[in-house]
Amino acid sequence: MSVVSADEVRIFIIAELRASFAENNVDVAAVPDDFDLMKMGVIDSIGLINLLGSIDDRFAIEVDYDDMDTDDITVVGPLCRYIEARARKRSA
Amino acid sequence: MTSSNRSLVSGFLGSAERFPERPAVHVGKRPYSYAELRDIAASYASALDRHAAPEAPPFTALLASRSIEQFAGILAILMRGHGYVPLSRTYPASRTVGMLDRSGCRAIVADEESSHALPDVLAEAAAPLVVLIPEVDDVSALRERFPRHVVLGARDMTPAPSYGPRIAGEDAIAYIIFTSGSTGEPKGVTVAHRNILAFIDYAADRYEVTERDRFSHMFSVTFDGSVLDMFTSWARGACICCPSQKELLNPGAFVNRHELTLWCSVPSLALFMKRFGSLKKGKFPSLRWSMFGAESLTVDIVDAWHEAAGGSRIDNVYGPTEAACVCACYEWNPAASRGDVHRDLVPIGYPNPGMKTLVCNEALEEIAPGETGELLVSGQQVCPGYLGDPDLTRKAFLVPPGRNEIYYRTGDLVVRPRGNGPLVYLGRLDNQIKVLGHRVELGEIEAAIRQETGVHGIVAFGWPPTPGGAEGVEVFVEDASFDAADLRRRLAGVLPDFMVPKKFHAVAKIPLNENGKYDRRALQRILEAGE
């Protein structure tokens, strides 16, 4: 199994949400690590479900809320690192 | 208390006497006791009373979400003897102003988070308003900008421990809930105290609610599912646990953090929890009753929930807002219920005590057992009708041929049970759909697009479908020249976000079927093909 990096996840998320970023006038080239997608209006709770679903499909990992700090689930950096760790766990 | 001097707030006031120190609500990171919540509500009510116009109609609006102001605001409004009119900060200002004008509200209670929506509302509102933002100290900016309105903040509040609640008569309106209307205007469903009390009394008994219970609060107050958890809890001294926006993202952790004993949500939330690993075997040991409503409940969801909450009984609850929250329910029995399942759907069961059902054809004649028809409901929970709309009320609330009572036409398609079998809900007769639990009339979306574009050929779909309804809305437009992003922006100014189409399909000509009507099936095939 290939290893997924947090950077790859980040590129994928930004591509998935490109339209929402544009609607909210966010420069996709400069999304900071602590950018909260929900607080900044890029996604709502349904958007999050869709995003996690796409991540599931793209990286073939199963998102499991039980091993995730959901306070950070909508923050770009922690979300990407979670997916990376989850993928590593899968490969192990 | 006898039935003649009760209102929806009476149960809370009784519990505040019996259990003053027990928690009434957990919201915003801390619990509030019954005595504390009553005192906060009394101070709101007293501030509103001091500034209210004497001739104002008996309705007060609430613009608050998942905050102490939401709960204390509802209680304060009811303690004034008023009915509450819940509004949402996510609605466009024009929609909110329409609701204020039509209900005749002259006062609003708002929380801090929702107060950013106030300037647009205050600018457009026709009548002068009393606006109470009880947790904000400095309201001078709003006050200076809108001298026509009276704006009150925390500094205008005083304790009112001896506030004497006014108990509205049982025929008075307890709340008005606005739902999507097919003609383009939202409908205001007026629910009287006696309608909703009949249900709350029944629900508190059915779920054996006591002061030791902890009940989830998953619904927005603009949706009447919220009435169930708030008022059955308060009638018996139980605690409502209100998740924050963040906690809503992980409902499973929320159940366990608060050791909830009672749960009520839309089935799609359970589906979401299942997908993200939150319904593992034995996950929710504290739950003893779980209710699902507002969407179709499928067997795979109920099985997954049973696996996670093995100690919990499960009810599928059904009811239009017009019949006071829930008017029929079906308890799922994992061993015995399989035979009642129809097309993978859990039945909606049997009418509540004091309620009757009738399954009819288009002539409103009862059909034979086993056949499919429209569900009509009658009884003490059926509400008086739509606010300021006698024509619509007459069409929806009527006496069918050969009957003596008023029945409400639900517009829901059901199978008439054979023998003592349960009712099974199949879907809608009309173009009403559920988007994430919200009632949406596709006609209202089509009317809004027609108004914005001037294009006549518009067909809206709930799409993609989910077990309980649809994830969102997609629309076919008979015109290739419009700018989709611009149209979406303009629609966001007149429709709530869950009604704003996610996608537009421009077509040269909308196909017609042999009756000359828009061929929805042909269009649906386009959606299914993912074009």
Interface residues (C-beta under 8 A of the other chain):
Chain A: E23 M38 D44 S45 I46 L48 I49 L52 G53 E62 V63 D64 Y65 D66 T70 D71 I73 T74
Chain B: Q245 K246 L248 L249 N250 G252 A253 F272 M273 R275 F276 G277 S278 K280 L436 E471 G472 A485 D497
